């Protein structure tokens, strides 16, 4: 499981109050949600964006999703988090949108061939150019 720095999580929660939490901190339905959260914490710590900038981008992503019909039941929160992360990384020039798509597609192929309960590992054959 992804280890999340409690102090960094508290700062993120203060800046972005919509993060789902319980008394122990952020809560995640799936491991990938924790990974997406941890990636955002890391990129923030490295100075890629401020929490204010992140909160504004996440709010815009959620608003656009709601306008497109997302029922906003909370189940899609981290999908919006991930979409915001991908857009922020592309906009800041860390990776191109094409690179992100290439890795997302490779990850999907790796997940499809991996038996349930086993770790997903990317292999060269997962990347198709």
C-alpha positions as MATLAB code, in Angstrom:
seq = 'XXXXXXXXXXXXXXXXXXXXXXXXXXXXXXXXXXXXXXXXXXXXXXXXXXXXXXXXXXXXXXXXXXXXXXXXXXXXXXXXXXXXXXXXXXXXXXXXXXXXXXXXXXXXXXXXXXXXXXXXXXXXXXXXX';
ca = [
       0.000    0.000    0.000;
       1.136    3.508   -0.691;
       2.522    5.269    2.379;
       1.150    8.767    2.754;
       2.939   11.381    4.820;
       0.379   12.343    7.511;
       1.655   15.932    7.751;
       1.421   16.404    3.972;
      -2.064   14.870    3.979;
      -3.185   17.319    6.699;
      -1.901   20.290    4.686;
      -3.659   18.980    1.573;
      -6.902   18.488    3.533;
      -6.719   22.065    4.829;
      -6.234   23.390    1.284;
      -8.785   21.052   -0.317;
     -11.576   20.360    2.187;
     -13.444   18.047   -0.209;
     -10.887   15.229    0.314;
     -12.797   12.262    1.783;
     -11.492   11.628    5.305;
     -12.271    9.932    8.561;
     -10.686   10.489   11.980;
      -7.469    8.812   10.764;
      -7.047   10.925    7.620;
      -7.815   10.428    3.908;
      -9.892    7.398    2.956;
      -9.689    5.530   -0.324;
     -11.998    2.944   -1.910;
      -9.247    1.458   -4.081;
      -5.436    1.359   -3.932;
      -5.151    3.442   -7.118;
      -6.914    6.306   -5.336;
      -4.193    6.346   -2.667;
      -1.551    6.266   -5.390;
      -3.140    9.231   -7.190;
      -3.339   11.125   -3.905;
       0.305   10.341   -3.112;
       1.418   11.438   -6.595;
      -0.304   14.791   -6.122;
       1.306   15.221   -2.677;
       4.721   14.450   -4.183;
       4.302   16.807   -7.129;
       3.125   19.560   -4.794;
       6.127   18.967   -2.523;
       8.391   19.281   -5.582;
       6.849   22.644   -6.410;
       4.868   21.697   -9.505;
       1.762   23.499   -8.208;
       0.377   25.267   -5.155;
      -2.580   23.817   -3.296;
      -4.614   26.859   -4.324;
      -3.812   26.139   -7.975;
      -4.647   22.449   -7.462;
      -7.937   23.198   -5.695;
      -9.009   25.523   -8.521;
      -8.106   22.946  -11.189;
      -9.879   20.142   -9.306;
     -12.992   22.285   -8.807;
     -13.055   23.065  -12.545;
     -12.684   19.347  -13.367;
     -15.553   18.415  -11.035;
     -17.751   21.224  -12.377;
     -17.123   20.085  -15.966;
     -17.921   16.485  -15.034;
     -21.151   17.528  -13.335;
     -22.132   19.549  -16.405;
     -21.519   16.394  -18.468;
     -23.835   14.365  -16.207;
     -21.674   13.098  -13.337;
     -24.143   12.481  -10.487;
     -21.591   13.712   -7.882;
     -22.241   10.857   -5.454;
     -18.641   10.866   -4.239;
     -17.765    7.622   -5.997;
     -16.036    9.473   -8.839;
     -14.073   11.939   -6.695;
     -10.682   10.337   -7.268;
     -11.392    9.904  -10.985;
     -11.621   13.701  -11.057;
      -8.471   13.872   -8.925;
      -6.626   11.677  -11.440;
      -7.938   13.619  -14.455;
      -6.814   16.852  -12.791;
      -3.418   15.349  -12.066;
      -2.985   14.248  -15.692;
      -4.003   17.659  -17.031;
      -1.763   19.489  -14.572;
       1.244   17.319  -15.452;
       0.652   17.893  -19.171;
       0.038   21.636  -18.763;
       3.202   22.052  -16.686;
       5.248   20.179  -19.292;
       6.251   17.263  -17.051;
       4.831   14.808  -19.576;
       2.870   15.237  -22.771;
      -0.747   14.218  -23.038;
       0.386   11.597  -25.586;
       2.841   10.101  -23.095;
       0.166    9.964  -20.406;
      -2.223    8.258  -22.825;
       0.478    5.772  -23.839;
       1.102    4.793  -20.220;
      -2.606    4.675  -19.363;
      -3.230    2.332  -22.320;
      -0.252    0.167  -21.335;
      -1.547    0.022  -17.774;
      -4.983   -1.066  -19.034;
      -3.395   -3.879  -21.057;
      -1.314   -4.967  -18.066;
      -4.386   -4.935  -15.825;
      -6.367   -6.985  -18.340;
      -3.774   -9.780  -18.386;
      -3.137   -9.801  -14.623;
      -5.079  -12.302  -12.504;
      -7.281  -10.768   -9.820;
      -5.376  -10.135   -6.617;
      -1.948  -10.151   -8.241;
       0.210   -7.019   -8.587;
      -0.032   -5.300  -11.941;
       3.352   -4.961  -13.603;
       4.049   -3.118  -16.817;
       6.023   -5.069  -19.410;
       7.523   -3.851  -22.693;
       4.750   -5.622  -24.636;
       2.120   -3.494  -22.857;
       3.358   -0.480  -24.823;
       2.107   -0.397  -28.397;
       3.252    2.421  -30.600;
];
